[in-house]
């Protein structure tokens, strides 16, 4: 690459251009975010029903 290309790809904050993610990586992240969302919902339901107590005691 020439110096002109390097300057074009550089951003004002000093970081270089990040290539787009592959389809497999994006799908993998979607599954992880989905599983995390389900876990949070289950935890919220358990807290709301009193099965899991945030502040135990009187």
N, C-alpha and C positions, 0 to 999 in steps of 0.2 A: 504494500500500500504506500501511496505517496503521503507526504506531509499534509497536503490539502485534504485528503480523505480522512486522515486522523483528526484534523480539526473539525471537519464536518460531523464526524461521529461523536465527538466529545460534547458533553452537555455543560451548561454554565456551572453546575455544582461540582464538576470535576469527574463525574462518573461517565463511563463509556456506555454506548448503546447496548442494551440487552436484547438478545435475539428472542423472538417469540418462543413460547414453550411448545413442545411437541404435543400431539393429540393424546398420546398415552399418559404423559405427565399431567395434562389438564384433567383427563378423566379420573386419574388416580386421586388428584386433589379434590375433585367433586365428591368422590366416595368418602374420603376422610372428613370433609366438611359435613357431609350428610350424616355420617356416624356420630360426629361430635354434636350435631344438632339434636339427634335422637337421644343421646346421652343427657344432654342438658334438659330436654323436655321430660324425660323420665325422672330426673333428679327434682325438677320443679314440681311434678305431680306427687312424688314421695314427700316432699317438704309440705306441700299444700294439704295433704291428707294426714299429716302428723306422724307418718311412719319414720321419717328422719327428722330429728329435732335439731334446730340450729342452736338454740339456747336452752340446754337441758336444765331442769330444776323447777323450782317453785314458780 
